[in-house]
Amino acid sequence: MEKLNKGYIQIYTGNGKGKTTTAIGQSIRAAGFGLKTFIIQFMKEFPYNEIKLLKKLDEWIEIIQCGKDDFVYKKELPSNEEIEKVRKGLNNAKEKMISGKYDLIILDEVCVAIYFKLFSTNEILEFVKSKPENVELILTGRYCPQELIDIADLVTEMKEVKHYYQKGVLARQGIES
């Protein structure tokens, strides 16, 4: 099995579409090369169609979902139970990252989780600092803190220029969900 000599830190942020899609595309590319990926999706507990496919690639890609986002829509603070759930998920991701079994780790929507105070920026900085030299790390989500941008090797900001959502088009099966 192939291994990376050097792993970098990538961030996909901004208000535009495509952050998760980019990260998942990277996991598929890595799998094609024989690299193993662990993906944790924070604040997503919906069976999106890409999850269905990725679960069929379980020899190369492991994906879990951790935590809900319903407190956002209710305009409430996250419950202690929700915070505990995502912190356990982060600990799980750290164990996977330092295990030597994974080449690519993706923390999907981690920046949004920081924004909603499920984690502190310092907790994620500590996670990033524990990254082994040969592991690639991808962080996604709107509202990426500057401190994470500063330590990243690659940062892409997805910018929404125009979106059909503004015309009332909701998420379509097979395209957005």
C-alpha positions as CSV (number, residue, x, y, z in Angstrom):
1,M,0.0,0.0,0.0
2,E,1.2,3.5,-0.9
3,K,2.0,6.1,1.8
4,L,2.5,9.8,1.7
5,N,6.0,11.1,2.4
6,K,4.7,14.5,3.6
7,G,1.1,15.4,4.5
8,Y,-0.1,19.0,4.3
9,I,-3.0,20.9,5.9
10,Q,-5.8,22.0,3.5
11,I,-8.7,24.2,4.3
12,Y,-11.9,24.7,2.2
13,T,-13.9,27.6,3.5
14,G,-16.2,30.4,2.4
15,N,-19.9,30.9,1.7
16,G,-19.9,29.1,-1.7
17,K,-21.0,25.6,-2.6
18,G,-18.4,22.8,-2.9
19,K,-16.4,22.5,0.3
20,T,-17.6,19.1,1.3
21,T,-17.7,18.0,-2.3
22,T,-14.1,19.0,-2.8
23,A,-13.0,17.1,0.3
24,I,-14.9,14.0,-0.7
25,G,-13.4,14.2,-4.2
26,Q,-10.0,14.3,-2.6
27,S,-10.8,11.1,-0.6
28,I,-11.8,9.3,-3.8
29,R,-8.6,10.4,-5.6
30,A,-6.6,9.2,-2.6
31,A,-8.5,5.8,-2.7
32,G,-7.6,5.5,-6.3
33,F,-3.9,5.7,-5.4
34,G,-4.3,3.2,-2.6
35,L,-4.5,5.7,0.3
36,K,-6.9,5.2,3.2
37,T,-9.1,8.0,4.4
38,F,-11.1,8.7,7.5
39,I,-13.9,11.3,7.3
40,I,-15.9,12.7,10.2
41,Q,-18.8,15.0,9.4
42,F,-19.7,17.4,12.2
43,M,-23.3,18.7,12.5
44,K,-24.6,16.4,9.7
45,E,-26.7,13.3,10.6
46,F,-28.6,13.0,7.4
47,P,-28.0,10.1,5.0
48,Y,-26.7,12.2,2.1
49,N,-26.3,10.3,-1.2
50,E,-22.5,10.6,-1.2
51,I,-22.5,8.8,2.2
52,K,-24.2,5.9,0.6
53,L,-21.5,5.6,-2.1
54,L,-18.6,6.1,0.3
55,K,-19.8,3.3,2.5
56,K,-19.4,1.0,-0.5
57,L,-15.8,2.0,-0.6
58,D,-15.2,1.0,3.0
59,E,-11.9,-0.7,2.2
60,W,-10.4,2.7,1.5
61,I,-12.8,5.3,3.0
62,E,-14.3,5.3,6.5
63,I,-16.9,7.9,7.1
64,I,-18.9,8.8,10.3
65,Q,-21.4,11.5,11.1
66,C,-21.3,13.2,14.4
67,G,-23.8,15.7,15.8
68,K,-26.9,17.4,14.6
69,D,-27.4,21.0,13.5
70,D,-31.0,21.4,14.6
71,F,-30.1,23.7,17.4
72,V,-29.0,26.2,14.7
73,Y,-32.5,26.3,13.1
74,K,-34.1,26.5,16.5
75,K,-31.8,29.4,17.4
76,E,-30.7,27.7,20.6
77,L,-27.4,26.9,22.1
78,P,-26.1,23.4,21.5
79,S,-27.0,21.0,24.4
80,N,-24.3,19.6,26.6
81,E,-25.1,16.2,25.2
82,E,-24.5,17.5,21.6
83,I,-21.2,19.1,22.7
84,E,-20.1,15.8,24.3
85,K,-21.1,13.9,21.2
86,V,-18.9,16.0,18.9
87,R,-16.0,16.0,21.3
88,K,-16.1,12.2,21.4
89,G,-16.1,12.3,17.6
90,L,-13.0,14.6,17.6
91,N,-11.2,12.3,19.9
92,N,-12.1,9.4,17.7
93,A,-10.7,11.3,14.7
94,K,-7.5,12.0,16.6
95,E,-7.1,8.3,17.4
96,K,-7.6,7.4,13.8
97,M,-5.1,10.1,12.7
98,I,-2.3,9.0,15.0
99,S,-3.0,5.3,14.5
100,G,-0.8,5.0,11.3
101,K,-3.7,3.3,9.5
102,Y,-4.9,6.4,7.6
103,D,-3.3,8.7,5.1
104,L,-6.0,11.4,4.8
105,I,-8.1,12.7,7.6
106,I,-11.1,15.0,6.8
107,L,-12.8,17.1,9.5
108,D,-15.9,18.1,7.5
109,E,-17.8,21.2,8.8
110,V,-15.3,21.6,11.7
111,C,-15.1,25.4,11.0
112,V,-18.9,25.7,11.4
113,A,-18.6,23.6,14.6
114,I,-16.1,26.1,16.0
115,Y,-18.3,29.0,15.0
116,F,-21.2,27.5,16.9
117,K,-19.0,26.9,19.9
118,L,-19.0,23.1,19.8
119,F,-15.2,23.3,19.9
120,S,-12.8,26.1,20.6
121,T,-10.3,27.2,18.0
122,N,-7.5,26.1,20.4
123,E,-8.9,22.6,20.6
124,I,-8.7,22.3,16.8
125,L,-5.2,23.9,16.7
126,E,-4.1,21.2,19.2
127,F,-5.6,18.6,17.0
128,V,-3.8,19.9,13.9
129,K,-0.5,20.1,15.9
130,S,-0.8,16.4,16.7
131,K,-0.9,15.5,12.9
132,P,1.8,13.0,12.0
133,E,4.2,14.2,9.3
134,N,2.9,11.8,6.6
135,V,-0.9,12.4,7.1
136,E,-2.8,14.8,5.0
137,L,-5.5,16.8,6.9
138,I,-8.4,18.6,5.3
139,L,-10.7,21.0,7.3
140,T,-13.9,22.3,5.8
141,G,-16.7,24.7,6.7
142,R,-17.7,28.4,6.6
143,Y,-16.3,30.8,9.1
144,C,-12.8,29.4,9.3
145,P,-10.8,31.1,12.1
146,Q,-7.8,33.1,11.0
147,E,-5.6,31.0,13.4
148,L,-6.3,27.9,11.4
149,I,-5.8,29.7,8.1
150,D,-2.4,30.9,9.4
151,I,-1.1,27.3,10.0
152,A,-2.6,25.7,6.8
153,D,-0.5,24.9,3.8
154,L,-3.4,25.4,1.3
155,V,-6.5,27.5,1.8
156,T,-9.3,27.8,-0.8
157,E,-12.2,30.1,-0.2
158,M,-15.4,29.1,-2.0
159,K,-17.2,32.3,-2.9
160,E,-20.9,32.4,-3.8
161,V,-21.4,34.6,-6.8
162,K,-24.8,33.4,-7.8
163,H,-26.9,30.5,-6.5
164,Y,-30.3,29.2,-7.6
165,Y,-31.3,28.8,-3.9
166,Q,-32.1,32.5,-4.0
167,K,-34.8,31.7,-6.6
168,G,-36.4,29.2,-4.3
169,V,-34.7,26.0,-5.6
170,L,-34.1,23.7,-2.7
171,A,-31.5,20.9,-2.5
172,R,-32.0,18.4,-5.3
173,Q,-31.5,14.7,-4.9
174,G,-28.3,13.6,-6.6
175,I,-27.0,17.1,-6.9
176,E,-27.0,18.8,-3.5
177,S,-28.1,15.9,-1.3
